[in-house]
Amino acid sequence: MNKPNATSLPVSVYLPKFDVDYTITDLLGVLSSLGADVTSALTPLNPGLVITDAFQSARIKVYEAGTEAAAVTVFTGTRTAVRPAPNPIIFQADHPFSYCIRDMRRGINMFCGTVLKFE
């Protein structure tokens, strides 16, 4: 206690026995409403992972011999078949460059050239 006029007194506390459990079935929704985006937080760890569901269950039991408490949080997910697109390679044509327009189906170059001057 850091209050200047506070006094410390012994206190006897008597609680009834109780047993409470609580389960949150829409944990993703609850976390999202609190501003926590679990999905994007886990993406850097495993880019192919998609979190599909989450729940949390907690229980506290108070009785004569003491207190027991436990909680469990479960996330379920799946791997995506499609990997996220990589960051695009940037080519900024602010220097001389060559180009070629190719018909990939027939395997022939239709137009090729070099740009040396810019307007």
SULLIN-V239391 format. One record per backbone hydrogen bond with DSSP energy under -1.0 kcal/mol. NH is the residue of the N-H (numbers start at 0). CO is the residue of the C=O. Records with the same first field share a line. If there is no record, write none. Layout:
NH = CO ; CO
This chain:
5 = 2
17 = 61
19 = 59
21 = 57
23 = 55
26 = 53
29 = 25
30 = 26
31 = 27
32 = 28
33 = 29
34 = 31
35 = 30
40 = 36
41 = 37
42 = 38
45 = 41
48 = 45
49 = 77
51 = 75
52 = 75
54 = 73
55 = 23
56 = 71
57 = 21
58 = 69
59 = 19
60 = 67
61 = 17
62 = 65
65 = 62
67 = 60
69 = 58
71 = 56
73 = 54
75 = 52
77 = 49
79 = 47
93 = 91
96 = 114
98 = 112
100 = 110
102 = 107
103 = 101
106 = 102
107 = 102
109 = 100
110 = 100
112 = 98
114 = 96
